[in-house]
């Protein structure tokens, strides 16, 4: 398990606090979750774009078709999650538990899709295989972390004691991937871009990844901020 710096752990603890305290601060959780999913959608789409650029070089047509199907389905499921989170924000207390269950089901579908992808691929070039595995891994890790939050959110909604439930959930979380604190949207973008653009020594692969970075904010917002927003 990769160790985090003290500052990183502190930052992630703040993310967990802002993400999981629903009973008293529902809007914060909704906004944070929406931001995370919003940056994951282009992240999944860029995986497909990357592989398409490498077809015939290090990726076969069969693997391309498989990745396109998996990436499209993951993107569709994430868009569904995004719409369900928005619906949760507007729902009354009686309807929220059912919507949370739908969000959990959609997150589980994305997990199953991504988990089944890598064992089915047959990429012979080691650099490409490692890159694809790393990009899929960061997407999967974030989905798993979000899925682990939902039961605590459900408990907070039922008991009306969001902070206490969040702390108990954090204390009892396993050390593995499913117990990790979700990255914030900003942290996910940074980690994804660093993973995507890390040099491999494969010129075709490095060239394909150079223009596929994702952003926390849209192009219009970045332009209006004169480069202050990323």
Secondary structure, 3 states (H helix, E strand, C coil): CCCCCHHHHHHHHHHHHHHHCCCCCHHHHHHHHHHHHHHHHHHHHHHHHHHHHHECCCECHHHHHHHHHHHHHHHHHHHHHHHHHHHHHHCCHHHHHHHHHHHHHHHHHHHHHHHHHHCCCCCCCHHHHHHHHHHHHHHHHHHHHHHHHHHHHHHHHHHCCHHHHHHHHHHHCCCCHHHCCCCCHHHHHHHHHHHHHCCCCCHHHHHHHCCCCCCCCCHHHHHHCCCCCC
